[in-house]
Amino acid sequence: MPTDPDKATVSPIQDIIDRISKLCTLTAKYASKADTPPQTTVGTNSAADDQTENPQDGSASRGSRGEADKQDGDDGKETPKTESRKKGKDASRDGGFSKTDALHELGKLYKELDYMYRSFEKLDKFQKELSDPLKTLEANVNDIVNDLEKEDLPKQVQHNLRVLRNNIIRVKILLPSQHQATGLSSEGNRGLQATVATGVTGDLPHLFGNPIFERSYYFKEIKEKYESLEDNRLKLCLLCFAIFPENAVIKKRFLRFWWVGEKLVQPQGQEDEDENGIVNETLKTFVEKGLIQPVLKKNRLQPRSYKIDPIVRSCLIQFAKDNRFFNYDTEGKPTMDFSTCYKACMVRSDAEKARARWFSDYLKGNDKDKKSEESKEQQQGQGLGKTEEQQQGQGLGKTEKQQQGQGKLTADLVKLQMLFNFPDQETLENASREFDKLQTLFNLSKQFPGLPKEWLSKMSNLKVLYMGKWESTAGRPRHIEVEDIEFLKALKKMKNLRLLSLQGVSGIPSIPGTLGKLENLKILDLRACHNLERLPDKMGSLKALTYLDLSECYLLEYVPRKLSELKELQVLKGFVIVDTKNSCTLDDLSKLVELRKLSVNVNTTKFDINAAKDSLVKFKKLKKLRIAWGSRGMPKDDSAPNSGKQQSGPKKQEASDAAKASTGKENKGEDRGKAEDSKKQNGGMGDQDSKKPPRASFKDAATSVLAVTRLLKARAEQQDLKGLKNLVKLDLQCFPYSAPPEWLVPSTMVSLKNLSIRGGKLRYLEHKDGQTWKVEILRLKFLVGFKMNWKEMQLRFPNLNFLENVRSPRITLCPCDENGIWQDPSTSA
C-alpha cells in the first residue's frame, strides 16, 4: 500500500510528539474548567485548613462564605452553578467522586502528559543533533574503505583512521549525558536526579545566591558549624567538596591527594600512618558535624568514599566564593576564571560543541567575503612596523569590537578559547596573561584536557595539576583522552608541582624524561593509563616523591631500575615483574628504606614466590603487600611454586657447589693434580701412598662446604623471620599454585592482622605443630579448591573478628550473612 510522501518524512519520535501533543491539548481543555478543588481533595487539605480552620480568622472566613452562598441563592432560588456546587459537596461528603474531583485529577494527569511531551522533544532534539555527526562518520568510513580498495595504500589512511577514532569518541561522549537527561523519572523524582560525571541536574531549584535561602535557619545552622571549625586548614578542606556535582561520591584517596598537594595535610613525622591519620581525623570531624556523609559498604569496615547533601553543598559554594576558593557562576558551577582565586576547573559545557556567543560571532566574522577581509588587513597594515608584543599591548583594555576592528585573535588565543570556552574575550585575555599565578588546575568534567604546550609552560607556580578522573568507579565512566604527549614536556618548568594526576587518561604511551625535573613532586598518579608502556629512566630524580600509583597500567613493560633511588617513596602500587631487560626487580625495590605499601603484578612465569623471600626480607618498613598474577604469569605446573627451578645470587652458587661436592665430579681434575704434586714430593712413591692424603683432604673440604651451607641457610631463615614479621597486611590475588608459599606460616608472619586471598588455585594454609595465626581480618574469595570448616577456622584463627567468604564452596558451616560477611558481635559496634 503506497504511503503518503508527506507522512514518510515524519520520524517515529516526531509522530509520538504529535500524538502526545493532541492528548495534552484535549486534557488541558477540560482541566481548565476545574474549579478550586474541594477541601477533601488529596494534596490540598493543608491549604484548605489554613483558609477555613484558622482559630483567629476562621469565623470571618466562614461568615464570608455563608454570605456568598446566601447571595447565590437569593429569595430561595438556586442557580445551576449553586446546585452543581452543592451536588459536588454532597458527593464529597458522602464519599463519592464528583465532577470537580474528576477535573482536578485530569489536571494532574495533564502535567504528566506535558512532561512526556517535553521529554520526547528533548529526544527529538538529540536525534537531530546526532544527524550531522553520523554523516561525518559515514564519510570517514567511506573514505577509508575506498583507500583500502586501491593497490597502493595511500599515506592519508593512517590520518583518516585517527580522525575516525576521534569522531567516534565525540559521538559516544554525547550518549550518556543525553540519555540521562531524557531518562529521568516522573514529576516527583526527576528534580533529584543528577549525572555525576557531567553535573547535569534535573529541575531542582538552585539555592546558591538565593536571598531567601541565605536568610533561612538551615543556612545559618550550616554557617555556624562551618565557623566552629578549629582552624583555617579544616575550613579549606571542607570547601574542597563544593566544586563537585550534586550527589557525587568522592573517594578518600582522592581527597588525600588533593590535600597533600595543597599542603593542607602536614604530617609531623615521616610515618605514612600520620598522613592517613590526619585525613581520617579531618573526615571524622566533618561527619560528626553532619557536614558530609560516609558511603558505607557491607564488606568494608571503614568508609572509603563520602558524599555531601545538596543543601549543604549550596552553603559551601557560597562560603567558597566568599573565601575566593575557586570561582563560581550564577548557578553555582565552578569556572575557569582564576583571576581572583588562582584556582581553576576545566569544565565541560552542557554540549561539548557549544561555544560562547562572542566566540561564535567572532568565527562567523572571519568567514565573511574576501573584500571584507582585505579591508581589515589594510586597516591592520598601519601597525606592521610594530612588534607583536607592542600590538598586543595596545589591544589590552579595549573592548571586543575595538579589538576585532584592529586584528584577529592569535592562533594560541583561539586554541585556548576552544579548549576552555571562556564566557567573554576579556576573561580569555586575562587568563592568557596570568597563567603564572595559577596554583591549582583541576579537570572536573573535560573529556579532552590536553593543554597547549606554550600555555602549560607558563604555569610555573602550579602546585596541583589533576587532569585525570576523580569519579568513583561505581558511577558512569568518563572517557578522557589526549592526542599526544607534547604538552607533558612543559612540566619541566613546574618546580613547585606537588601533585600530578593523569588517572584514566588514554593516549599516553610513555612519560617524557622532563618529568625528572619536578624536584618537589610528592604524588604521581598514573593509575589506569591503559596505553602506558614504559616509564622514563630519569624517574630516579624525583627525590621528594612519596606516592607512585601504576595500577591498571596493563601494557606497562618497563620500569627503570633507578626507581630504587626514590629514597622517600612510601607507597608503590602497580609495580610489574616482567622479563624486560634492565627492568627494575623486586630485589632492587628492597633499597627503598621508607617503603611501607607495595603492590606487585606478576607478568612472567619465571617469578618464584618462594625465592621472593630473599628480597622481601630486605624491606625494612614494609607493612602492606599485595601480589597479583596476570595471565602472562601463570605457570604450566600448578602443583607447587618453582622451588629449585630458578635461583639467583649467592644461594644459587652455594647450592651448585654443594651438589658438585656430593658427586665429586668437579674435583676429579683437582685430585689428579694434587696426586701428581704429592708423588713428586715423595720421590716417586707408589700411587696408593700418594693418593691417600688428597682423598682425606677432599672429604674434609666437602664436609666444610656442607657445614657452611647449613650455617648460611640457618642464618637466612632467622633473617627471613626478622624481615617478614613486620607485614601487617597480605593480599594474594589469582595465586597460581595449590600449595602456599613456604614463608606463609604463623611462625614467620607474626604481625599479620589482615590476610586476603582472592582467586587462584590455593587449597590450604600451612599450620605447623598446631601453630595459630594472629589474623583478625580474613577474606577468602573465589577459592574453588580451598577447604576449611568453621570449627577449624576458629582453632587456627583465634583472634578472628571479621570474615568474608565469597564463592568458596568448600569453606563450610560459616555463620556468614547473604553477602558472605561474618563479624564478631563484640567488635561490630
ROROKE-766493 format. One record per residue (C-alpha): residue number from 1; x, y, z. Coordinates in steps of 0.2 Angstrom, whole numbers. Example, Ala and Ser with C-alpha at 12.3 -4.5 7.8 and 13.67 -1.06 7.14 Angstrom:
<sites>
    i   east  north     up
    1     62    -22     39
    2     68     -5     36
</sites>
This chain:
<sites>
    i   east  north     up
    1      0      0      0
    2      8     17     -5
    3     12     29      9
    4      9     47      9
    5     26     56      4
    6     22     70     17
    7     20     57     31
    8     36     47     26
    9     46     62     31
   10     40     62     49
   11     51     52     61
   12     43     40     73
   13     48     51     88
   14     40     66     80
   15     24     56     77
   16     24     52     96
   17     26     70    100
   18     12     75     89
   19      0     62     97
   20      5     67    115
   21      3     85    110
   22    -15     81    105
   23    -18     72    121
   24    -11     87    130
   25    -22     99    121
   26    -38     89    125
   27    -34     86    143
   28    -30    105    145
   29    -46    110    138
   30    -56    101    151
   31    -43    103    165
   32    -45    122    164
   33    -64    120    168
   34    -59    113    185
   35    -64    125    200
   36    -54    126    216
   37    -54    108    222
   38    -65    104    237
   39    -57    103    254
   40    -57     84    254
   41    -46     83    239
   42    -30     74    242
   43    -15     86    242
   44    -25    102    246
   45    -31     98    264
   46    -17    108    272
   47    -20    123    261
   48    -39    122    264
   49    -36    120    283
   50    -26    136    283
   51    -40    146    274
   52    -55    139    284
   53    -49    132    301
   54    -38    146    307
   55    -43    149    325
   56    -40    168    323
   57    -50    172    307
   58    -60    156    304
   59    -76    164    309
   60    -73    178    296
   61    -70    166    283
   62    -85    155    286
   63    -95    171    288
   64    -90    177    271
   65    -93    161    263
   66   -110    160    271
   67   -115    177    264
   68   -109    172    247
   69   -120    157    247
   70   -135    167    253
   71   -132    179    238
   72   -131    165    226
   73   -147    158    232
   74   -157    174    235
   75   -175    173    238
   76   -174    154    239
   77   -169    152    221
   78   -154    141    217
   79   -144    144    201
   80   -137    130    191
   81   -119    134    197
   82   -125    134    216
   83   -134    117    213
   84   -119    109    205
   85   -108    115    219
   86   -120    108    232
   87   -120     92    222
   88   -101     91    222
   89   -101     95    241
   90   -114     82    244
   91   -104     69    234
   92    -88     73    243
   93    -96     72    260
   94   -104     56    256
   95    -88     48    250
   96    -92     49    231
   97    -82     56    217
   98    -89     72    209
   99    -86     80    193
  100    -75     93    201
  101    -64     79    208
  102    -63     72    190
  103    -57     88    183
  104    -44     91    196
  105    -37     73    194
  106    -37     77    175
  107    -27     92    178
  108    -14     82    187
  109    -13     69    173
  110    -11     84    161
  111      5     88    170
  112     12     71    167
  113      7     71    149
  114     16     88    147
  115     31     81    155
  116     31     67    142
  117     29     79    128
  118     44     89    134
  119     54     73    137
  120     51     67    119
  121     55     84    112
  122     72     83    120
  123     74     66    112
  124     69     73     96
  125     82     86     98
  126     95     73    102
  127     91     64     86
  128     93     79     76
  129    110     84     84
  130    116     66     80
  131    112     68     62
  132    127     78     56
  133    140     68     67
  134    133     52     60
  135    135     59     42
  136    153     63     46
  137    156     45     52
  138    149     38     36
  139    160     49     26
  140    175     44     36
  141    172     26     34
  142    169     28     15
  143    185     37     13
  144    195     23     22
  145    186      9     13
  146    189     17     -4
  147    208     19      0
  148    209      1      6
  149    202     -5    -11
  150    217      3    -20
  151    233     -7    -24
  152    245      5    -16
  153    239     11      2
  154    238     30      2
  155    248     39     15
  156    232     48     22
  157    224     31     28
  158    233     32     45
  159    227     50     47
  160    209     46     42
  161    209     32     54
  162    214     44     68
  163    201     56     63
  164    188     42     63
  165    193     37     80
  166    191     54     87
  167    174     57     79
  168    168     40     86
  169    174     46    104
  170    164     63    101
  171    148     54     97
  172    150     42    112
  173    153     56    124
  174    136     63    119
  175    126     47    123
  176    127     46    142
  177    123     63    147
  178    109     64    134
  179    102     48    139
  180    102     53    157
  181     94     70    153
  182     79     62    145
  183     78     46    156
  184     73     55    172
  185     59     48    181
  186     42     56    184
  187     37     73    191
  188     40     68    209
  189     58     62    207
  190     66     69    192
  191     71     85    201
  192     83     75    212
  193     92     66    198
  194    110     70    194
  195    124     65    182
  196    140     63    192
  197    152     64    178
  198    145     80    170
  199    135     88    183
  200    118     88    173
  201    104     90    185
  202     85     90    184
  203     73    104    189
  204     79    106    207
  205     80    124    210
  206     97    132    213
  207     99    138    231
  208    115    146    228
  209    114    165    228
  210     95    164    233
  211     92    178    247
  212     78    168    254
  213     89    153    257
  214    103    163    264
  215     90    170    277
  216     84    153    281
  217     88    144    298
  218     96    130    289
  219    109    141    280
  220    113    149    297
  221    115    132    305
  222    127    126    292
  223    137    143    293
  224    138    141    312
  225    145    123    310
  226    157    129    297
  227    164    144    308
  228    165    132    323
  229    179    123    314
  230    195    125    324
  231    207    132    311
  232    208    138    293
  233    215    121    287
  234    199    112    291
  235    188    125    283
  236    198    124    267
  237    197    105    267
  238    178    106    268
  239    177    119    254
  240    185    106    243
  241    168     97    242
  242    160    112    235
  243    166    110    217
  244    159     93    214
  245    141     90    206
  246    126     86    217
  247    126     68    224
  248    144     65    218
  249    153     51    228
  250    171     57    232
  251    185     44    237
  252    195     47    252
  253    211     43    242
  254    207     57    230
  255    204     69    245
  256    221     64    252
  257    230     68    236
  258    222     85    234
  259    225     90    252
  260    243     84    251
  261    246     94    235
  262    238    110    243
  263    248    107    259
  264    233    105    269
  265    240     89    277
  266    256     92    285
  267    262     76    295
  268    273     79    310
  269    284     64    307
  270    289     53    292
  271    277     39    295
  272    264     36    282
  273    251     32    295
  274    252     50    302
  275    247     57    285
  276    232     45    284
  277    228     48    302
  278    226     67    298
  279    215     64    284
  280    204     51    294
  281    203     63    308
  282    198     78    297
  283    184     67    288
  284    178     61    305
  285    176     79    311
  286    165     83    296
  287    155     68    298
  288    152     71    317
  289    146     89    312
  290    134     82    299
  291    143     91    285
  292    147     76    275
  293    140     58    274
  294    151     42    273
  295    147     30    259
  296    146     13    269
  297    149     -4    261
  298    145    -21    268
  299    162    -28    265
  300    171    -13    271
  301    175    -10    290
  302    179      9    286
  303    172     20    273
  304    182     24    258
  305    171     37    250
  306    160     51    255
  307    146     62    248
  308    138     79    253
  309    120     84    255
  310    114     95    240
  311    108    109    253
  312    125    108    262
  313    134    110    246
  314    124    125    241
  315    130    133    258
  316    148    128    254
  317    148    136    237
  318    143    152    245
  319    157    150    258
  320    170    146    245
  321    166    161    234
  322    167    172    249
  323    184    165    253
  324    190    165    234
  325    192    146    234
  326    188    144    215
  327    176    155    206
  328    158    150    203
  329    145    156    190
  330    127    161    194
  331    121    143    195
  332    135    138    207
  333    146    129    195
  334    165    131    196
  335    173    140    181
  336    190    143    173
  337    191    161    179
  338    206    161    191
  339    209    180    190
  340    204    182    209
  341    207    165    216
  342    222    157    207
  343    212    140    206
  344    203    134    191
  345    192    120    185
  346    192    113    167
  347    173    111    165
  348    164    103    151
  349    149    113    145
  350    131    106    143
  351    136    102    125
  352    154     99    121
  353    152    108    104
  354    143    123    112
  355    153    140    111
  356    152    156    119
  357    141    168    109
  358    155    181    107
  359    167    167    100
  360    154    161     88
  361    151    178     82
  362    170    181     80
  363    172    165     70
  364    157    169     59
  365    165    186     56
  366    181    178     50
  367    170    169     36
  368    164    184     28
  369    168    188      9
  370    186    192      4
  371    183    210      2
  372    179    212     20
  373    194    203     25
  374    205    213     14
  375    199    229     21
  376    203    223     38
  377    220    218     33
  378    223    236     26
  379    217    243     42
  380    229    232     51
  381    243    237     39
  382    246    253     49
  383    254    243     63
  384    265    231     53
  385    281    241     58
  386    277    236     76
  387    282    221     86
  388    269    208     90
  389    271    212    109
  390    268    231    105
  391    252    227     95
  392    246    215    109
  393    250    228    122
  394    239    241    113
  395    225    230    112
  396    224    227    131
  397    210    235    140
  398    200    238    124
  399    183    232    120
  400    179    217    109
  401    173    227     95
  402    189    238     95
  403    200    223     95
  404    190    215     81
  405    192    231     71
  406    211    231     75
  407    215    212     71
  408    212    194     74
  409    215    184     89
  410    231    175     89
  411    231    156     85
  412    236    152    103
  413    221    163    110
  414    209    154     98
  415    216    137    103
  416    214    142    122
  417    196    148    119
  418    191    132    110
  419    198    122    125
  420    191    132    140
  421    176    141    132
  422    179    157    142
  423    162    167    144
  424    170    183    136
  425    185    189    127
  426    191    199    142
  427    192    184    153
  428    202    175    139
  429    215    188    138
  430    216    190    157
  431    219    171    158
  432    232    171    145
  433    242    184    155
  434    240    176    172
  435    244    158    170
  436    260    161    180
  437    249    164    195
  438    238    149    194
  439    241    137    208
  440    228    123    205
  441    221    116    189
  442    208    103    191
  443    199     93    177
  444    181     92    184
  445    172     86    168
  446    183     89    152
  447    185     74    140
  448    199     81    131
  449    210     90    143
  450    226     92    133
  451    233    109    136
  452    244    118    123
  453    262    116    127
  454    265    135    126
  455    252    139    139
  456    256    124    151
  457    274    130    151
  458    268    147    159
  459    261    139    174
  460    277    140    184
  461    268    141    201
  462    256    127    199
  463    255    115    214
  464    241    104    209
  465    238     98    191
  466    224     85    191
  467    220     80    173
  468    213     63    176
  469    197     55    183
  470    191     58    200
  471    174     50    199
  472    170     34    209
  473    171     18    198
  474    153     15    203
  475    147     30    193
  476    145     32    174
  477    163     31    167
  478    170     46    159
  479    182     44    144
  480    197     56    144
  481    210     56    130
  482    224     67    124
  483    230     67    106
  484    249     67    110
  485    261     69    125
  486    269     85    119
  487    261     95    132
  488    269     85    146
  489    286     91    140
  490    281    108    148
  491    281    101    165
  492    299    104    167
  493    296    122    172
  494    284    117    186
  495    296    117    200
  496    283    119    213
  497    272    105    207
  498    267     93    221
  499    253     83    214
  500    252     76    196
  501    237     65    191
  502    234     58    174
  503    222     44    181
  504    212     36    167
  505    219     47    153
  506    221     37    137
  507    234     41    123
  508    249     42    134
  509    261     28    129
  510    276     35    138
  511    281     48    150
  512    294     61    144
  513    310     62    154
  514    307     80    158
  515    296     73    172
  516    313     70    182
  517    314     89    184
  518    299     90    196
  519    310     91    211
  520    295     95    223
  521    283     82    216
  522    276     71    230
  523    262     61    222
  524    262     54    204
  525    246     46    200
  526    246     36    183
  527    233     24    188
  528    223     16    173
  529    233     24    160
  530    229     10    148
  531    241     15    134
  532    256     17    146
  533    271      5    141
  534    286     12    149
  535    292     25    162
  536    307     36    159
  537    325     32    166
  538    325     49    174
  539    312     44    187
  540    326     42    200
  541    327     61    200
  542    311     63    209
  543    319     64    226
  544    303     71    235
  545    291     58    228
  546    282     48    242
  547    267     40    232
  548    268     32    215
  549    252     23    208
  550    254     12    192
  551    239      1    195
  552    229     -5    180
  553    243      0    168
  554    241    -16    159
  555    253    -13    145
  556    267     -7    156
  557    283    -17    151
  558    297     -7    158
  559    301      1    175
  560    318      8    176
  561    330      2    190
  562    333     20    195
  563    316     18    203
  564    326     11    218
  565    334     28    221
  566    317     36    227
  567    323     36    245
  568    307     45    251
  569    295     33    242
  570    282     26    254
  571    268     19    243
  572    271     10    226
  573    256      2    218
  574    256     -7    202
  575    274    -12    201
  576    276    -25    187
  577    288    -40    187
  578    292    -44    168
  579    306    -51    158
  580    311    -34    150
  581    330    -32    150
  582    336    -19    163
  583    319    -18    171
  584    318    -15    189
  585    316    -30    200
  586    309    -34    217
  587    327    -35    224
  588    330    -18    218
  589    315    -11    227
  590    322    -18    243
  591    333     -2    243
  592    318      9    246
  593    320     11    265
  594    304     21    268
  595    293     10    258
  596    278      4    268
  597    265     -1    255
  598    269    -11    239
  599    258    -20    226
  600    265    -31    213
  601    259    -38    197
  602    267    -54    190
  603    268    -55    171
  604    282    -68    169
  605    282    -87    173
  606    300    -85    179
  607    294    -77    196
  608    297    -89    210
  609    286    -84    225
  610    297    -94    237
  611    313    -86    231
  612    305    -69    233
  613    308    -72    251
  614    326    -67    249
  615    320    -50    243
  616    306    -47    254
  617    317    -49    269
  618    327    -34    265
  619    312    -22    266
  620    314    -13    282
  621    297     -4    284
  622    286    -14    273
  623    268    -16    281
  624    256    -20    267
  625    260    -31    252
  626    249    -36    238
  627    255    -49    224
  628    243    -52    209
  629    247    -64    195
  630    242    -59    177
  631    238    -71    163
  632    256    -70    157
  633    262    -75    174
  634    253    -91    176
  635    264   -107    176
  636    260   -123    167
  637    263   -133    183
  638    252   -128    197
  639    256   -141    210
  640    269   -131    219
  641    279   -115    217
  642    295   -115    207
  643    306   -121    221
  644    323   -125    214
  645    319   -121    196
  646    326   -103    197
  647    338    -96    210
  648    349    -81    209
  649    363    -74    219
  650    374    -82    232
  651    362    -96    237
  652    362   -102    219
  653    381   -103    219
  654    381   -112    236
  655    369   -125    231
  656    379   -128    215
  657    395   -130    225
  658    386   -142    237
  659    379   -153    223
  660    396   -154    214
  661    405   -158    231
  662    392   -173    234
  663    395   -181    217
  664    414   -177    216
  665    413   -174    198
  666    420   -157    198
  667    435   -161    208
  668    442   -175    198
  669    455   -165    189
  670    460   -156    205
  671    463   -173    214
  672    473   -179    199
  673    484   -163    200
  674    486   -165    219
  675    491   -183    217
  676    505   -179    205
  677    512   -165    216
  678    512   -177    231
  679    520   -190    220
  680    535   -178    216
  681    537   -173    234
  682    538   -191    240
  683    551   -196    227
  684    541   -205    216
  685    532   -217    228
  686    518   -228    223
  687    501   -222    218
  688    492   -229    233
  689    503   -220    245
  690    502   -204    235
  691    483   -204    233
  692    478   -206    251
  693    481   -189    258
  694    472   -180    244
  695    457   -190    247
  696    456   -187    265
  697    458   -168    262
  698    444   -168    249
  699    432   -176    262
  700    436   -163    274
  701    433   -149    262
  702    417   -157    256
  703    411   -158    274
  704    416   -140    277
  705    407   -134    262
  706    391   -143    268
  707    393   -136    286
  708    395   -118    279
  709    380   -121    268
  710    369   -126    283
  711    375   -112    293
  712    371    -99    280
  713    354   -107    277
  714    350   -106    296
  715    356    -88    297
  716    345    -84    282
  717    330    -92    290
  718    332    -81    305
  719    334    -66    294
  720    318    -70    285
  721    309    -71    301
  722    315    -54    306
  723    311    -46    289
  724    294    -53    286
  725    287    -51    304
  726    284    -33    300
  727    270    -37    287
  728    253    -32    294
  729    243    -35    278
  730    245    -48    264
  731    234    -49    249
  732    237    -63    236
  733    227    -62    220
  734    225    -76    207
  735    238    -87    216
  736    243   -100    203
  737    248   -114    215
  738    239   -127    225
  739    252   -126    239
  740    255   -110    249
  741    272   -101    249
  742    285   -108    261
  743    286    -92    271
  744    267    -90    273
  745    266    -99    290
  746    261    -92    308
  747    279    -93    315
  748    285    -81    301
  749    270    -69    299
  750    270    -65    317
  751    262    -47    315
  752    250    -51    301
  753    232    -45    305
  754    224    -44    288
  755    225    -59    276
  756    216    -59    259
  757    217    -72    246
  758    206    -69    231
  759    205    -81    216
  760    218    -94    211
  761    221   -112    215
  762    226   -112    233
  763    219   -127    243
  764    225   -125    261
  765    236   -114    273
  766    251   -122    282
  767    249   -124    301
  768    265   -132    308
  769    265   -140    325
  770    247   -133    329
  771    253   -115    327
  772    239   -102    326
  773    238    -86    317
  774    236    -68    324
  775    225    -63    309
  776    210    -53    314
  777    203    -50    296
  778    202    -64    284
  779    195    -63    266
  780    193    -79    256
  781    185    -75    239
  782    183    -86    223
  783    193   -101    230
  784    185   -116    222
  785    198   -129    230
  786    201   -121    247
  787    195   -132    260
  788    191   -127    278
  789    176   -128    290
  790    171   -115    303
  791    177   -126    318
  792    194   -127    311
  793    195   -109    306
  794    191   -104    324
  795    205   -115    330
  796    218   -109    318
  797    212    -90    319
  798    208    -87    337
  799    208    -68    335
  800    197    -68    320
  801    183    -54    321
  802    179    -52    303
  803    177    -65    289
  804    172    -63    271
  805    168    -79    262
  806    163    -77    244
  807    160    -91    231
  808    172   -103    240
  809    161   -118    241
  810    172   -129    251
  811    173   -117    266
  812    158   -124    275
  813    147   -120    291
  814    152   -102    292
  815    139    -91    300
  816    140    -78    286
  817    126    -67    280
  818    119    -67    262
  819    134    -56    257
  820    146    -68    264
  821    151    -57    279
  822    153    -63    297
  823    158    -50    310
  824    161    -53    329
  825    146    -45    338
  826    158    -38    351
  827    168    -28    338
  828    154    -24    326
  829    148     -9    336
</sites>
